[in-house]
Amino acid sequence: MDLKNLFWDALKTLGICIFFGITLISIAGGAVYPPINIIAKPFVCPTGAMTYQQANYNPSPGDNITTTTWVCTDASGGQPQEIGVFPIVLPAGAIDGFIVFLPVMLIRTFRSTRSAKYSPSNSNAMKSKPGINYQNFPQPTGAGSPKVEELKEVAGELAKLKQLLPSGLITQQDYNQKKAEILTRL
């Protein structure tokens, strides 16, 4: 893999990892387990304490609503200030995405170099496997190969020969003899 392709592959992978870091880890994971987003504290609340507060409401019997809010309390004893969702999930998701990017990129690079080593274009890798004799494998017989063309030619000759038999131009003995000659070419 050349350097230019590696760069673009890494850039695409980083973008995908950051997107999933924001959406899956920071937003969805933060909804299930809010402390996961504490990683954003240096960007959101650099001089104070960042905490989350939960409040339970019972608007009607049987209904229970729980809300979670993030609060930044300034270290100088200032008033707690509520923090919105996006100022938290964007930096937290970007950090989470970058953390995920490193192992993902290592795995992708390892897999691409390994698959290139054993690809069919690298015939030395295939032929260097011990205990396998590649000359004994059957050759391809697709359309256009000599074997297929020869079979078509023989089938055509046999069909013409069979048409001559009912018309009386050749006898059954002539037909059998010529058929045996044609089939020996296979």
C-alpha positions as CSV (number, residue, x, y, z in Angstrom):
1,M,0.0,0.0,0.0
2,D,1.5,3.3,-1.0
3,L,1.7,6.3,1.3
4,K,-1.0,8.3,-0.5
5,N,-3.5,5.5,-0.3
6,L,-2.6,4.9,3.3
7,F,-3.1,8.6,4.1
8,W,-6.6,8.7,2.5
9,D,-7.6,5.4,4.1
10,A,-6.5,6.7,7.5
11,L,-8.4,9.9,7.0
12,K,-11.6,8.1,6.0
13,T,-11.2,5.7,8.9
14,L,-10.7,8.6,11.3
15,G,-13.8,10.4,10.1
16,I,-15.9,7.2,10.5
17,C,-14.5,6.6,14.0
18,I,-15.2,10.1,15.1
19,F,-18.7,10.0,13.7
20,F,-19.4,6.7,15.6
21,G,-17.6,8.1,18.7
22,I,-20.0,11.0,18.8
23,T,-23.2,9.1,18.0
24,L,-22.7,5.7,19.6
25,I,-20.3,6.2,22.4
26,S,-20.9,9.8,23.5
27,I,-24.6,10.3,22.8
28,A,-26.0,6.7,23.1
29,G,-23.5,5.5,25.7
30,G,-23.8,8.8,27.6
31,A,-27.6,8.3,27.8
32,V,-27.1,4.9,29.4
33,Y,-24.0,5.7,31.5
34,P,-23.5,9.5,31.8
35,P,-20.0,9.4,33.5
36,I,-18.6,8.1,30.1
37,N,-18.6,11.8,29.0
38,I,-16.5,13.0,31.8
39,I,-13.6,12.8,29.3
40,A,-14.8,16.2,27.9
41,K,-14.2,18.0,31.2
42,P,-10.9,19.8,30.1
43,F,-12.8,21.3,27.2
44,V,-16.1,22.1,28.8
45,C,-15.2,23.0,32.3
46,P,-11.5,23.6,32.5
47,T,-11.3,25.5,35.8
48,G,-14.0,23.8,37.8
49,A,-15.7,20.5,38.7
50,M,-17.9,18.9,36.1
51,T,-20.7,16.7,37.6
52,Y,-24.0,15.3,36.5
53,Q,-27.1,15.6,38.5
54,Q,-30.2,13.4,38.3
55,A,-33.7,14.4,39.2
56,N,-36.8,12.2,39.5
57,Y,-40.3,13.5,38.8
58,N,-43.6,11.8,39.3
59,P,-46.1,13.9,37.2
60,S,-48.8,11.3,37.8
61,P,-49.2,8.1,39.8
62,G,-47.3,5.3,38.1
63,D,-45.2,7.7,36.0
64,N,-41.5,8.2,36.9
65,I,-39.3,10.5,34.8
66,T,-35.6,10.8,35.5
67,T,-33.6,13.7,34.0
68,T,-29.9,14.1,33.9
69,T,-28.1,17.4,33.5
70,W,-24.4,18.2,33.5
71,V,-23.2,21.1,35.7
72,C,-19.9,23.0,35.8
73,T,-19.1,24.5,39.2
74,D,-16.3,27.1,39.0
75,A,-13.4,26.4,41.4
76,S,-13.5,29.9,42.8
77,G,-16.9,29.2,44.4
78,G,-19.1,30.5,41.7
79,Q,-22.6,29.5,40.9
80,P,-23.1,26.0,39.2
81,Q,-23.8,26.5,35.5
82,E,-25.8,23.9,33.5
83,I,-24.0,22.6,30.4
84,G,-25.9,21.6,27.2
85,V,-25.6,18.2,25.6
86,F,-23.7,19.2,22.4
87,P,-20.9,21.1,24.2
88,I,-20.2,17.8,26.0
89,V,-20.8,15.1,23.4
90,L,-18.8,16.8,20.6
91,P,-15.4,16.9,22.3
92,A,-16.1,13.6,24.2
93,G,-17.2,11.8,21.0
94,A,-14.2,13.1,19.1
95,I,-11.8,11.9,21.8
96,D,-13.6,8.5,22.0
97,G,-13.5,8.3,18.2
98,F,-9.8,8.9,18.1
99,I,-9.2,6.3,20.8
100,V,-11.2,3.8,18.7
101,F,-9.3,4.9,15.6
102,L,-5.9,3.7,16.7
103,P,-6.7,0.0,17.1
104,V,-9.0,0.0,14.1
105,M,-6.3,1.5,11.9
106,L,-3.7,-1.0,13.2
107,I,-6.0,-3.9,12.4
108,R,-6.9,-2.6,8.9
109,T,-3.2,-2.0,8.1
110,F,-2.3,-5.5,9.4
111,R,-5.1,-7.1,7.4
112,S,-4.2,-5.3,4.2
113,T,-0.6,-6.2,4.3
114,R,-1.4,-9.8,5.2
115,S,-3.9,-10.1,2.3
116,A,-1.4,-8.5,-0.1
117,K,1.1,-11.1,0.9
118,Y,-1.2,-14.0,0.0
119,S,-3.0,-12.5,-2.9
120,P,-3.2,-14.4,-6.2
121,S,-1.1,-11.7,-7.8
122,N,1.7,-12.7,-5.5
123,S,2.4,-16.1,-7.1
124,N,5.5,-16.6,-5.0
125,A,3.5,-16.6,-1.8
126,M,1.1,-19.1,-3.2
127,K,3.7,-21.4,-4.6
128,S,5.9,-21.3,-1.5
129,K,3.3,-23.2,0.6
130,P,4.9,-26.5,1.6
131,G,3.3,-29.8,0.6
132,I,1.1,-28.3,-2.2
133,N,1.8,-29.1,-5.9
134,Y,0.1,-26.5,-7.9
135,Q,0.8,-28.2,-11.2
136,N,-1.6,-31.0,-10.4
137,F,-4.6,-28.7,-10.1
138,P,-7.0,-28.9,-13.1
139,Q,-6.7,-26.0,-15.5
140,P,-9.6,-23.7,-16.1
141,T,-12.0,-24.8,-18.8
142,G,-14.1,-21.7,-19.2
143,A,-15.5,-20.3,-22.5
144,G,-12.7,-19.7,-25.0
145,S,-10.3,-22.2,-23.4
146,P,-8.8,-24.9,-25.8
147,K,-10.6,-27.8,-24.1
148,V,-14.1,-26.2,-24.5
149,E,-13.5,-25.2,-28.1
150,E,-12.3,-28.8,-28.9
151,L,-15.5,-30.2,-27.2
152,K,-17.7,-27.9,-29.3
153,E,-15.9,-29.0,-32.5
154,V,-16.3,-32.7,-31.7
155,A,-20.0,-32.3,-30.8
156,G,-20.6,-30.5,-34.1
157,E,-18.9,-33.2,-36.1
158,L,-20.9,-36.0,-34.3
159,A,-24.2,-34.1,-35.0
160,K,-23.4,-33.8,-38.7
161,L,-22.5,-37.5,-38.9
162,K,-25.7,-38.5,-37.1
163,Q,-27.7,-36.5,-39.8
164,L,-26.1,-38.6,-42.6
165,L,-27.1,-41.9,-41.1
166,P,-31.0,-41.7,-41.6
167,S,-30.6,-40.4,-45.1
168,G,-28.7,-43.6,-46.1
169,L,-25.5,-41.8,-47.2
170,I,-23.5,-43.8,-44.7
171,T,-24.1,-47.2,-43.1
172,Q,-24.4,-47.9,-39.3
173,Q,-20.9,-49.5,-39.5
174,D,-19.5,-46.4,-41.2
175,Y,-21.1,-44.2,-38.5
176,N,-19.7,-46.3,-35.6
177,Q,-16.2,-46.3,-37.2
178,K,-16.1,-42.5,-37.8
179,K,-17.7,-41.8,-34.3
180,A,-14.9,-43.9,-32.7
181,E,-12.2,-41.9,-34.7
182,I,-13.7,-38.6,-33.6
183,L,-14.0,-39.6,-29.9
184,T,-10.3,-40.7,-29.8
185,R,-9.3,-37.0,-30.3
186,L,-10.6,-36.2,-26.9
